[in-house]
C-alpha cells in the first residue's frame, strides 16, 4: 500500500495500488468471459464468422477475449476513432487480428452476432434481418430499479424478432447501479467504496480519480488522453488510521456478476 504524510506528520495519505484501468478491466472481463463460455459451448469452428456491434467497452473486451481462440472477428462501430481501443490495454490484449469497420451494412455478415449497443443502438427493424447461428445481446439495464430506463429498454423486442436457434442476454448486475455499462459500474464501485471509507474511524476525507471520461472519448475523441487518465491509482484517503484500500475495492468488484440468461 502506498502511504505518505499529509498536511502534518499526524495525518497520512493512503493510495490504492489498484488503478482505474484495473477496475474497468475486471468488470469487462466478467462480461467477456460469460460470452466466451457461451460461444465455446456451441462447439463451433474457430474460423466461424463473429460480428460484434459496439466497441465501448463491452464490445472491445469481448472481441479481445474471443481473439484468444477465434480468427474471423469483425468489430463494428459508428465511431471510427474507437478502433484505437483495440490497441490499448482496455479489455486486455488482442491475440488474433480483428477487422474493424464503421459500415453498418456489415452487421449481417457474421454467423454469430453480439449486440452491445444498448439504448439507442440497433433497433427492432434492423434486428428483424438477422438470421444467424447465435445472437447475443447485452442488457443495458442492471437492477430494474429505474422505471424510465426499464421502459426505454427494448432488447427483448429486438431479441424476439431475430432468427436464431441460439439467443441469449448478457446480464450484469450486483452493486445496485441503474445500468450495466462498464463506466456506470466503475463509478458504482468507487461510490460504494467512498461511502464505506467515510464511515471508518480516523478518516478525514477520501477522493477518487474518476472523471467524466465520456466527454474525452466521444467529444474530444482522444483515446490516448483517456488511457492516461485511467492509469492512475483509483482512490486516495486522508486518515490517521491506515487500512487496506485495495481490499475494499475488490470487495465491491466481487459483487458484480455477469451471466448469460
N, C-alpha and C positions, 0 to 999 in steps of 0.2 A: 504494500500500500504506500502511496506517495503522501508523505506528511511534511509540512513546512510550518514555520511560525507565522502567525497572523500579525495583527496590529501591534500586539505586545507578545512577550515570551510566554504569557499565561494562556493565550488563545492560539489554537492550532488550526491550520487549513489542511484538510484531508481531501484527496482526489481519488476517484475511481481509476483502476487500471483499465477497466472496460471503456472503450471509446464508442462514440455514436455509431460509427460504421459497424461495430461489433453487434450492437443491438439490432440494427437493420438486418444484418446478415443472419442472425439467429432466428429472427421472425420469418424472413424469406425462406430459409432452409426448411422450416416446418411445412410451409406450403408446397415447396418444390419436392420435398421427399414424399408427401402424400400423393402428388401427381405421378411421380416416378414409379412408385409402388403399384399404383392403379394400372398404369400402362404396362408395366412388367408382367402383371397377372394376365394380360391379354395374349401373352406369348407370340408377339409379332416379330417379323423380320427386322433386324437392326436398321435396315435401309428403308423402312416404312416412311412414307411422307408425313411429317408432323408440321402443322401450322399453328403458331402461337400468335394470337392477336392481342396487342397491347404490351408495351415494354415496361411500364412504370408501376412498381418494382417487381411485382409478382412475375410478370412475363419474362423479364430478363433472368430472374432466378430459376424459373422452370426450364428455360432454354439451356442455361448453363448446366443444370443438373442432368437434363436429358442428353446433353452433348457428351456425357461420360460414356454413353453406350451407342446412341443413335446418331446417324450420319447424314440424314436428309431432313434438316430442320430449317424452316423459314419463320422469321420473326417479322411481324407486320405492325407498323405504327404510323399514324398520320403525321407525327413529328419526326422529320428526318434526323434531327440532331441527337435524338435519343439512341441512335445506333452506337454512339460513343460509350454508352453504359456497358456494352458488351465487352469493352476493353478496359474496364475499371475493376476494382475489387468488389463492387456491389453485386451481391448474389453469388460470389465465389469466382472460380476460374473457368474460362471456356476451354474445353478439351478438344472437341472436333469443330470444324468450321461450320458456321451458321450463316445462312443467307438473310439479309435484311432488305426490306422494301417498304415504301410508303404507298404502294399501289394496292388499293382495297379490292381490286378485281381478283387478286391472288388469294383472297381468304378462302376460296372454294377449292383450291388445288390440293389440299392435304387429304390423306386417308384418316388422320386424326387431327381434330381441331380443338384447341384450348382457347377459350374466350375469356380474357381477363379485363375486358373493357368496362365492366360495371355500369354505373349511372351514366347515361348519355352516350353509351358506346354503340356496339352492334345492336340494331333494332329488330323488332319482331319480323318485319317484312324481309329483311336480309336473312334472318335465321331460317325462313321457310325454304331457302335454296340450298341448305346444307343436306347432303346425302353422303354420309361418311361412316367409317368403321367404328369410330368412337368420337364423342363430343363431350368435352368437359367445360364447365363454366364456373367462374368464381362468383360467389355470393358477396356483393359489396356490403351487405348488412351483417352485423356481428350478432348482437344480442336481442334484436327485435324490441329495443327499448325506446324507439322514437317512431311515433305513428306516421309522421310525414315521410320519413325515409322508407319506412316499411311499405307505404302505399306507392312510393316512387319506384320501388324495386320491381323490375319486370323480367327478371331472369327465368322465372318459372314459365311465363308466357313464351319466352324465347326458346327455352328447352323443349317445351311441348310440341313446337312446330318443326323441330329438327328431325330429320330422318336418320336414325342410327340405332343399331342394336345395343350399343353401349353408351349410356348417358349418365353423367354424374355431376354433382355440385361440389365445388371446393368450399368448405365451410370452416371459417377460422374465427375463434372467439376465446373468451376466458377471463378478460380483465374489465368487463362491463363497459367497453367502448361502444359507440354507436355504429361505427363501420369497421370493416375488416381490413382496410388499407394498411399497408406497412407503415406509412407515415403516421396514420392515426394510432396504430398500436404502439409505435415507438413513443409518441407523445403520451399515450396512456401509461406505459411503463414508467416513464420519467415522472409524470404527475403523481402516480401512486407512490413512487419511491420518495419524492419530496414531501409528500404528506406523512409518510412513516417517519422520515427523518425529523420533521418538525415536532414530533411527539417525544423525541428522545431527550432525556435529561442531559443538560450541558451543551445543547446545540444553540448557537446564536441565530444562524440562518443558513440556508443552503440555496444552491442555484444549479441549473443545468445549462449545457452549451447549445441546446436546441434552438434554432431559429425558424422563421417561416420560409423553408427551403423551396417551397413550390414556386415562389417568385424567381428564385435563382435558376431553377430548372426550366420553367416554361415562359417566363418573361425575359430574363436576361439570356436564357439559353446557354448558360455557361456551366458545362458539366465539370470541367476542371475545378472551378471555384466551389462547386457543390462537394466534390470529393475532398478538397482541402478543409472545408468547414466541418465535414463529418469525421475527419481524422483528429479528433480532439477528445480528451477524457470527458466522459459524459456528465459526471456530477462532481461538484465541489461543495465542501461543507466547512463552515466556521464553527469550531467546537472546543470545549475544554476536556472532552472525553472521547478520544478516538475510537472508531469502530469500523467494521468491515463493510465498506460501501458496495463492493462487488457482490457480496452475498445478498444484499437487499435487492440489487438489480436482477440477479439471476433468479431470485425467488419470484419476482413478477413475471419474468420471461417464461419461467417454467409453468406458469398458469395458462399460457396460451396454447391452445390445441387446434391443429388443422387436420381435417379428415375429409374423406370423400363420402358423400351421402346420396 
